[in-house]
Amino acid sequence: MLLHAMFDELVADYFSAKPGSLPSKTTVLELLQWSHEQTIEVCMSCRFYGVAVHMMGGTIPVIVPTHGNQCGLITNAHSPCAMEMRGETPDWKTCPRNPANNGTAEARQ
């Protein structure tokens, strides 16, 4: 059920972004490639900026672009980018939620 709803949202986003495209002429692969491109273009310096991670069936993570400042590392609630909230440019290399930077559980929440 969740997969179907997410796929419906993907299709609606695709056709909103590409006026003139026809469902009968669009393949699933085209939809998935477009979705992947949207995720990459959100923020090149942080792959988790502007995405939400939904757990499909409770076990399979699915990354969905939110076109906002959502931090994809927070999966149990909406949480904006900690760096952006401090007035900094989002950057995974210096992010307090990055475990490589000794990010703490508190910083990740």
ABEGO torsion letter per residue (X at the ends): XAAAAAAAAAAAAAAAABBGBBAAABBAAAAAAAAAAAAAAABAABAABGBBBBBBGGABBBBBBAGBABBAABAABBBBBAAAAAGBBBBAAABAABAAAGBBAAAAX
